[in-house]
Amino acid sequence: MNLDFKKRISVEEVEEGKSLQPKFDNRGLIPVITVDINNNEILMHGYMNEEAFKLSMKSLEAHYWSRSRNCIWKKGETSGLKQIVKEIKIDDDQDCIIFKVELGGLKASCHVGYKSCFYRKLTMKNKEYTNILEFTENEKVFDPKKIYGDTPNPTKL
Amino acid sequence: MNLDFKKRISVEEVEEGKSLQPKFDNRGLIPVITVDINNNEILMHGYMNEEAFKLSMKSLEAHYWSRSRNCIWKKGETSGLKQIVKEIKIDDDQDCIIFKVELGGLKASCHVGYKSCFYRKLTMKNKEYTNILEFTENEKVFDPKKIYGDTPNPTKL
């Protein structure tokens, strides 16, 4: 199927139209929010280039652009933590995507071993948020050393 | 309260520690996913600079960085569509934030008039996603002309 994206020439068409006209930033990337379709929990926040987006659309398996490795990254290729894309949403100005996914493998998504990458929240004190974090997931789903071995850690300082 | 962020010097501390060490990109921005705390629906995807983040932490009202207007943007200042920040989460490498919010005003978030900015999904054909969109919200919550008047539209081509 032809998946070419139409050129963005009208704000009205971008916001109110039925034509997919995604906006990639100056790095050629668009952010993706990945959500567990079963409970709407946000699992991760990644990026896609045009090729990763089209691969996801065609294969129904989530593909991202790895900014740390500088390559297309088919989720689960190393870890088995695949994501089947059950729904794709796009926002008003078409510069952000949501993937609603069914988790494969160990039913987790985060390379640190937790289900979601968002396993910490900010604590509060005197009705303000502080810079001290609290864990919201108490146990890891898996041991990342067993799953990833010596693969370089994608987290950069 | 002192809200200064500690310097990122250890991947282990960033991923597994209890110290808030957010990473701002080369524009000085960090992405924020805003969620309705009542049903986990994703409302919008925005950005904050350090000042907007600290204002949100102190005031409990969502502040963003407007890339189109190039300024701090206190959500709801023009429209009344305020967001009270009930929970703040951060991801593994601390380069993305979630705001769980209680919506004020008309209980909507999107400048086009819908509740969520994600009011369209990709349709499917022959077990692939297509570049044709379908609306998932059938009615606007408000008329943007009445709320925003002549304010320039933030959507850019």
Interface residues (C-beta under 8 A of the other chain):
Chain A: M1 N2 L3 D4 F5 K6 R8 I9 S10 V11 V14 E15 E16 G17 K18 S19 L20 P31 I33 V35 N39 N40 E41 I42 M44 H45 S56 M57 K58 L60 V85 E87 I88 K89 I90 D91 D92 D93 C96 I98 C110 H111 V112 Y114 C117 F118 Y119 R120 K121 L122 K125 N126 K127 E128 Y129 T130 N131 I132 L133 E134 F135 T136 N153 P154 T155 K156 L157
Chain B: M1 L3 D4 F5 K6 R8 I9 S10 V11 V14 E15 E16 G17 K18 S19 L20 P31 I33 V35 N39 N40 E41 I42 M44 H45 S56 M57 K58 L60 V85 E87 I88 K89 I90 D91 D92 D93 C96 I98 C110 H111 V112 Y114 C117 F118 Y119 R120 K121 L122 K125 N126 K127 E128 Y129 T130 N131 I132 L133 E134 F135 T136 N153 P154 T155 K156 L157
